[in-house]
């Protein structure tokens, strides 16, 4: 059974994925560069399987990988915004 905090986090991710993400106008750099889940989907899965505290480090690693993907896309002339943390990081593709 997951903790109340993990369930609340999952509910917030659901709202973000269904209501906010489709309207924000840019995509996850990690997903654009490598395919697969966006960061919100990946972190949601991590927290579901490991819990909120157990998923903290793997989630941070994923956001770092997204930042690195944004850097790769920028170097390649891409265009968009990395979803890492509360401050979007611009890139082009």
N, C-alpha and C positions, 0 to 999 in steps of 0.2 A: 504494500500500500504506500502511496506517495504522501508526502507531507502536505499540509494545507498551503504552505508557501509555494511548493512545486506546482500544486494544482492552480493556484492563483497566477503563477508565471505562465503556465500553459494556456490559461484563459486569456491572458494579455497577449500572448503570441498569436492566438487565434484571431483576436480582434485586429491586431496589426496586419496579419497576413490577408485577412479577408476585406478589411476596410481601408487601411492606410497604404499598404504596399502597392496595390494596383493603381493608386492615384498619385504616387510620389514622383513619377516621371523618370526614374532610373532603375537599373537592375543591380543586383549584387555582383561585385567584381569577381568574386571567386566562382560563382555560377557561370558568368560570362566566359571566364578564362578556362575553366576546367570542366564545366558541365555539372550535372548532379543537382543536389539541393542548394538553395540559397542559404545564407548564414542563419536567417530566422528559422528555416526548416531544420537545418542541421543542429542548431543549438536547442531547439525544441525537442528534438529526438534525444540529444545528449541528456538534457534535464529529465526527460521521461524515464530514461534507463538508469541514470546515476543519481538522480536527485539534484536539488538546487546546489547544495554545498559540494557534492561529489562531482558535479558538472562544471564547476567554476573554472578550473584550470583547462580542461578540454575546450570549453567555450572560448576562453581567452586565446588559446592556440588557434582555434578556427578564425577568430577575428584578426589575429596576426597574419594568418595565411591569406585572408581577404585583402588586407593591406598590401601584402606582397603581390597579390594578383593585380591589384590596382596599379602598382608600380610597373609591373610587366606590361600591362595594357597601355599605360602612359608612354612607356618607352617604344611601344609598337605603333603609336599614333592613334590609339583608341579614344573614345569619348564617353563619359558617364560620371557616376559618383560612387565611390566605395561606401558600403553601409557600415563601416567599422565605427562603433561607438556613437556618441551623440552628435559628433561633428562630421558631416559628410566630407569626404576627401575627393576632389575632382579628378577625373581622368578622362581620356579620350579613347574611342575605339571606332 
